[in-house]
Amino acid sequence: MTDLLKQQETARYNERSLKTLVRSIAMSQQQFSLILVRCNYEQLRQQIAQRLREMSAVPIQDLVLPASVKTLYTTLQANTLLPSGASAVGSPSALMVFGLETVVAIDELMASTNQVRDEFRKNFSCPVVVWPRTSKVGPPPPLNLKWLLTN
């Protein structure tokens, strides 16, 4: 019986978190906002991402980072903006970024992200939802979130 109660409580927690995420995306329209969502279980992450797409009133574009990516900013820019910097037709109202845990040069990626942190606010007008997933075997990726707090 205890396991059933834990499962029900976890399901309620996940549902509340999902509603908060939907609300955060809706409230961040027309402005840059970085939203971190941690979910260590691949199947659950896929289910939550799918439910998020279904529940959200705005279109959400997915981007999976390749392991070889060196910069987050230019990768996002290349996938959401035209070379001139003008918004692409059909550009997303929100962007979900997956694959951070597979990036080989994570320290380089985070350092380059920190160097251009002001450019995100200047050039992105949508919320960016990043799904950093930690490993069961080791610690989470070294996310330096200092750049999120400074502007």
FENTAJO-V815307 format. One line per field, one symbol per residue. psi: psi as a letter, one per 40 degrees, with the letter a starting at -180 (. if undefined). A space follows every 10 residues. Layout:
psi = ???
This chain:
psi = dddddddddd dddddddddd ddddddeeie ihhhhhhhhe hddddddddd dddddheiih hihhhideid hdddddddee iideeihihe iieihhhied eehdgddddd dddddfdddd ddehfiihhh ghhiiddaii ighhedddeh .
